[in-house]
Amino acid sequence: MSSTAETAAPAARGGAPSRSPRGWRIVAALAVTQTIGYGVLYYAFSVFLAPMARDLNASGAQIAAALTGSILIAALCAPLVGRRLDAHGGRGLMTAGSVLGTGAVLAWSRVDSLPQLYAVFAVIGVACSMVLYESAFAVIVSWFDGPVHGRGRAGALLALTVVAGFASSIFLPLTGLLVDSYGWRHALVVLALTYGVAAIPLHALVVRRPARTGRQGATTEERAGIVRAATRRRPFWLLVIAFTANGGAAAVMAVLLITYLIHLGHSPVLAATLAGLLGVLSVTGRLLTTGLQRRMPAALIAAAIFTLQGVAAALLPLAGRTVPGAVGCVLGFGLGFGIASITLPHLLVERYGTAAYASLSGRIAAFSVADKALAPLGAVALAQAAGYAWVMAAVALACVVAAVALLAYHRVCAAARSLKSGRSPSSSWRISSLQ
């Protein structure tokens, strides 16, 4: 017998009326809020680390722990936020989150001790869970549904992530300029006001939930049934493994790549330049992935790119001492740097529909976001104990695990579809075992 998740999926994808004009206005608004949100709530932190450590008489590790705690709190909030998004849409939640984020950054500018800093970043973690990618993706998925709009959804997610992918490129130098000109406390006030002025009205006035009619509007019980059915089957947990493993690997490379390239003998300027390619390459990878999804299964595309990342990480200790070798390895890893963010929504909607998308995405984010916070800490400890070569080996292994999990996911889903197409009454138990 087919699962509740699969039964609901066709209904959730069924012929929705065209909502593209308003949907694309929402995409444009979210592109702005995600770019500023990531820039202010996440990327700017690295610029403030040194001046905060000096003024608060704390070590860099003690200051950095605030950001780690913030990411973990965002992971803990993800399932609850997902359920709220499915039930009520993103307008109220994202507006409240942007108000909360603005207030938290203003409070950050006034901290005088580590406990105050940690308290402020706990609030920032809650705000991030309400306003960043997971929430924005849920809003877009709810607008671009149905067989006609599936291609529009891929383009909308791509457009959002391409624009927001420049958040670090914009806000790292901007924040540095503000700190040099006004000091870190006044710089935070400017950033908080910039975020609030942009995000609060855009979330409140532009973000909307599409009207649902008939079977398009799932009840709370139906959504809960989809989630229960999904989380009791192998495919969902294969997605958890794949995107948690790859997310941790990407986080380690983002944090340690510059340090490791310097360790290999490259100058700090070259190391920073090569690491900066990751952002540019993430855009390239997203464009490539979105184009290929029209011709190939998304799980296979992501598995191939994750494997390429694993090979690049494994070769970096061997080939990375030369400039061409380092460039090649960074290029190989960077192509997959941003594809998880657009592949996971595609796979979730393809299998489970849109009715419980945010709830399922939140369940996965609880694992993957937590791993992004903890993996770099483990990598630093491993580097100190055994050396950076072992860190790269661990990154390569994580990428391979992610690729194998996606291959298994594709095989299970393909086998289930094949059995359904030529289904006999005696094959029901076989479909259930595959699912």
N, C-alpha and C positions, 0 to 999 in steps of 0.2 A: 504494500500500500504506500502511496506517495506521501511524503512528509507534509505537515502543515505549512512549513516554510515554502515548499515548492507549489502547493496548491494556491497559496496566497499570491505568489509571485506574478503569475499571469494577470491576475486582477489588478495588482498594483501597477503593472506596466500597460494595462489596457488603454485603448484609444482616448487619451486625453485631448481636449481641444487645444488649439494652439495658444501658447502663452509666451511665445518667443520675444515679442517687443518688450513687455514688462520684465520678463526673465533676464534679458540682456542688460536692462537698466540696473537690475539687482546685481548682476555680475560685475558691472562697472563700479557700482558703489562698494561692493565687497572687495574688489581689487584694491581700491584706495584704502579701505579700513584694514585689510590684511597687511598691506605694505607698511603702513604707519604702525599698526599694532605689533607686528614682529620687530620692526625697527626700535620701537620705544620699550616694549615689554620684555624683549629678549636680547636682541643683538647689542643694544647700547650698553648693556651691563659690563661687557669686557672693557670698555673705555673707562668706566667709573671704578674698576677694580683697584687700580693703584692709588688714586687719590683718596678713595674711601678707606683703604687699609692704612694709609698715613694718618688721616684725620681721626679714625676710630681706634688707633693704636692696636691694630689686629693684623694677623698674617693674611697673605693672599688666600691660603686654603680656608681660613675661617670666613673670609668674605665670600669666596666661591661657594661655600656650603649653602649660602642663602639661595642661590640660583638652583642648586641641586634640589633643595627642599621644595622650592616653588614648582619645579617640574614634577616631582613626586606627588605633590598635592593635586596638580592638574590631572595626573593619571588616576588618582583616587576618585576625583570628581567626574571623570569621563563617563562612566555608566549612567550615573544619575542625570547628567546633562543630556546624554543621548535619549533617555526616556522622555525628558521634558521637551526636547526638540520634536520628537515624533508626535507627542500629544498636543503641543501648542504652537509649534513653529518657532522660528528664530527671532522674530521682531522684538518681543518683550525681553527674552533672555539676553540677546546680544546688546540691546540698549542698556539693560541693567549692568551687564558685564563691562561695557565701555565706561559707564559712570563709575563703577567700582574700580576699574583700572586707572582711570584718571585720578581719582581720589588717592589711590594707593601710591601712585608715582609722586603726587604732591607730598604725601606723608613721608615717602622715601627721602625727599629733599631735606627733611627735618630730623632724621634719625641721628642719635648721639651715642648709641651703644649697639653691640651685637644683638642683644635680645630684641631691641626695637627693629633692627634690620631684618631679623628672622621673622618677626611678626608681620612686618610690611610685606615680605616676600611670600608669606603664607597667603595673604590676601591677593597678591598678584597672581599666584598659582590658581586660585579660584577664578579670578577674572580671565586668565588665559584659557581655562577650560570652557569658558562661556563665549569667547569672542574669536578665537583663532581657527585654524584650518578645519578641525572636526565639525565645528558649528557652521562655518561657511559652506563646507561641502554638503552638509545636510540640507541647507536652504536651497542650494543649486539642484541637488538631486530631486527635491520635491517639485521643482518647477519643470525640469527637463526630464519628463518621464514618458512612457509609451513608446511603441515601435517607431513612430515618426520622429520623436524628439531625442531618441537615444544618441544619434550622432551629434545633435546640438548639445547634449550633456557633456560629451567628451570634449567638444570645442570649448564649452564654458569652463570646465575644470582646467583645461589647458591654459586658457586665457588668464584665469585667476592666478594660477601658479607661476606662469611666466612673469606677470607683472609683480607679484609679491616676491618672486625670486630675486628681485633687485633691492629688497629691503636692506640687506647688509651693505650692499654697494652704496646706497644712499645714506644710511643712518650711521654707519661707522665713521666716515669722514665728517659728516655733519655734527655728530656728537663730539668728536675730537675738537672741532672748531669752536663749538659752544663752550666746552670745558676750558680751552685755552683762553677764550675771550672773557668768560664770566665766572669761572669756577664751577665745580661739579654740582653744587647745590642749586645755583641759579640755572644751570643747564637743564637740570631735571624739571624745574618749573616750566621752562620753555617747552620742553618735550611733552610734559603732561598737558599743557594747554593746547599744543598742536594736536595731540591725539584726541582730546576731548572735543575740541571744536570740529574736528573732522568726523570722528566715529559716532558720537552720540546722535547728531541729527541724521546722519546717513542711515544708521541702524533703525532709528525711530520712524523716519519718514519714507524711506525707500524700500527697506526689507518688508516683504509681505508673504503671507502663506497663501498658496493657491486655493481657490474654492474647490471643494471636493463634492462630488455627487455620486449617488448610487454606491456601487462596490468600490469606488476609488477611496472612500472614506473608511478606513479600518477603525474598529473599536479598540478600546484598551485591551479587552480580552483577546481579540484577534492578534494584536501586536505581540502580546505576551505569549500567545501560542506559537507564533512564528519564531520568537526568540528561544523559547523552550525547545522547539523541534530542532532548530539550527544548532544549539549548543550541546545537543545530545548526539550529534553526528560527527563523523571524522572530518568532512570537508571544512567545517568551521575551524576546527582546531589545527588543521593543516595551514589555514590562513593565519591563525595566531602565531604559529611557529615561524612561518615564512617572514612575516612582516615584523615580528619582534626581533628575530635574528638579524635581518638586514638593517633594521633601524639602529640596533646597537652597534653594528659594524660601521655604519655611516657616522654615528656620533663619535666613535673612537677616532676615526680618520679626521673628522672636522676639528677635534680638540688637539690631537697629537701630531698631525701631519707636519706642521711647520717645525716643531721640536725635533721630529725624527729626521727630516731632511737636513737640518743643521747638524744633527748627530752624524749623518752620512758624509758631511764635509762641505755642504753647500753654504753659500753666504746667506745671512738672514733676509736680505732683499730678494734673492732668487727664491728662497724657500717660501716667503710670503707671496711672491708673484705666482708661483706654481699652485699654492694652496688657494689663491684667489680664483684660479681657473675652475675650481669645483662649482662655484656659483654659475659661471657661464656655461659649463658643460651640463649642469643640471637642466638648463633650458633646452640645450641640444637633445639631451636624452628624452625629455618629455615630448618634444616635437617628433622625434623618431618613433617613440612608443605609440603615440596617438595615431600617427600615419600607418604604422604596421598593424594596429588593432583592426583596421578595416579588412585585412587580408588573412590574419593569423589569430589564433586564440591568445588572449591577453596573458594568460598564465604562462604559456610557453615563451612569449616574448620576454616577460619579466624574468623567467628562469634562466634564459640565455644571457641576459644582461647581468643578473646576479652572479652567474658563473664567470663571466668576464671580469667582474669586480674581484672575485676570489682569486683568479689567476693574476690580476694586476697586483693585489696585495701580497700574494706569495712571492712574486718576482721582485718586489721593491727592495728587499734586503740584498738581492743578488745583483740587480741591474741599476739600482738607484744611486750608486756612487758617481755615475756619469750623468751629465746633463741630459743627453738624449734618452738614457734609460729612465731617469726620474720623470721626464716629460711624458714618455710613453706610459709609464705606470699610472701617473696621475690622470692622464687622458682616459685610460681604460677604466679606472675606478670612477672617475667623474661622470662618465656617461650614464651610470646608474644612480647617481647621487640623488636625483629627485623623482625617479619614476614610481617609487612606492606610493607617493601621495596621489597620483592619478590612476594607478593600477588597482589599488584596493577598492575604491568606490565602484569602479567598473565591475569587478568580480562580485562584490556584494549585491549590486543591483541585478546583475545577470542571473544570479542564482536565487536570490531571496526577494527580489522586487524592491519597491520603494517604501512600503508601508512601515516597516520596522528598521529602515536603513540606519538611522541615527543610533538606535538602541544597540544594534549589532556592531556598528563602528565604534561606539563607546566601549563595548566589552573588549574589543581588540585593542583600543587605545590604552586601556588600563594596563595591559601588558607591554605594548610597544613603547609607550611614552615613558613608563617606569624604567625600561631597559635603556632608553636613550639617556636617562639621568644617571643610572648606576654603571653602565658599561665603561664610560671613560675613567671612573674611579678605579674600577677593577683593572683597567688597562695600565693606568699609572702604577698601581701596585705591582702588576706583573712585570712592567718595564724595570722597576727598581730591583725586583727579585731575580729576574732571569734575562733581562735585556729586551730591546725593542724588536729583535727578530722574532721572538716568541709572541709579541703583541701582534705583529703582522700575520703570523701563522694563525693566531686565534681569529683575527679579522677574516682571513681567507676561509677558515673553517666555518665561521658563521654565515658567510655568503654562500658557501656550498650547501650548508644545511637549508638555507632559505630556498635555494634553487631546487633541491631535492623535494622539499615540502610542496613547492608549487607544481613540480612534475607529478607528484603523487596526487595532488588535488585535481589536476587536469585528467589524469587517468581514471580516478574515481568518478568524476562527473561525466566523462565520456562514456564509461562503462554503464553508468546508470541510465544515460540517455539512450544508449544502444539497446539495453534491455527493455526500456519502455516502448521503443518504436516497434519491437516485435514481441510484445509482452504476451505471456500466457498466464493463466491463473496460478500455476505452480511457480512462476518466477517472482512473485511478490516478495517472498522472503529473501531472495537473492538481491533485489533492489534495496531492501531495507538494510541488509548487511553491508552493501556498498556505501550507502548514504551515511 
